[in-house]
Amino acid sequence: MNNDYVVYLLECSDKSYYCGTTNNLTKRLYDHNHTKKGAKYTKSRRPIKLIAKTGNMNKSNALKKEKHVKSLQKNKKLSCFSIILNY
């Protein structure tokens, strides 16, 4: 099974959070900040910055984790991540 997926948490310029899943975090962050391929939500809230991510996991578990994080209130989201960055 492929364990190359991470769940990530972004902080947008308006201080809101965006959570997503990817198997190429560097490319995905670039897309969010510079291209039309980023999520619709983040396009109007640039620049974004990565504030947290999980360790590697399989796609199924990553999607479940993303769904769980998205269901939480903002003040609870950071506690779901094992790696906290720049916060």
C-alpha positions in Angstrom: 0.0 0.0 0.0 1.3 3.5 -0.9 2.0 5.5 2.2 3.0 8.8 0.5 0.0 10.9 1.5 -0.1 13.7 4.1 -2.8 15.8 5.5 -1.9 19.5 5.7 -3.2 22.6 7.4 -2.8 26.0 5.8 -3.3 29.4 7.3 -4.7 31.9 4.8 -4.1 35.7 4.7 -7.4 36.3 6.4 -6.3 33.9 9.3 -8.8 31.2 8.3 -7.6 27.6 7.9 -7.7 25.2 4.9 -7.1 21.5 5.3 -6.2 19.2 2.4 -4.6 15.9 1.4 -1.8 15.4 -1.1 1.0 13.0 -2.2 3.2 15.9 -3.3 3.1 18.7 -0.7 5.7 21.0 -2.3 3.7 21.0 -5.6 0.4 21.4 -3.8 1.6 24.4 -1.8 3.0 26.0 -5.0 -0.4 25.5 -6.6 -2.3 27.0 -3.7 -0.1 30.2 -3.8 0.6 30.7 -7.5 -1.6 28.8 -9.9 -5.2 28.2 -10.8 -4.9 24.6 -9.7 -5.1 25.6 -6.0 -8.4 25.2 -4.2 -11.1 27.7 -4.9 -11.1 28.6 -1.2 -7.5 29.6 -1.1 -7.4 31.5 -4.4 -8.9 34.6 -2.8 -7.0 34.3 0.4 -3.4 34.3 -0.8 -0.8 34.2 0.4 -1.2 31.0 2.3 1.4 29.3 4.6 1.8 25.8 5.8 1.3 25.5 9.6 0.9 21.8 10.2 1.0 18.4 8.6 0.8 14.7 9.4 3.4 12.1 8.9 3.0 9.9 5.8 0.0 7.6 5.6 -2.0 5.7 2.9 -4.6 7.6 0.8 -7.6 6.1 2.6 -6.4 7.1 6.1 -5.4 10.5 4.8 -8.8 11.2 3.4 -10.5 10.1 6.7 -8.1 12.3 8.7 -8.9 15.3 6.4 -12.6 14.7 6.8 -12.2 14.6 10.6 -10.1 17.8 10.7 -12.6 19.6 8.5 -15.4 18.7 10.9 -13.7 20.4 13.8 -13.9 24.0 15.0 -10.9 26.1 14.2 -9.5 26.1 17.7 -9.4 22.3 17.7 -7.8 21.6 14.3 -4.1 22.1 15.2 -4.3 19.4 17.9 -4.9 16.8 15.1 -1.4 17.2 13.6 1.9 15.6 14.6 4.1 18.2 13.0 3.4 21.9 13.8 5.3 24.5 11.6 5.6 28.3 11.7 2.8 28.8 14.1 
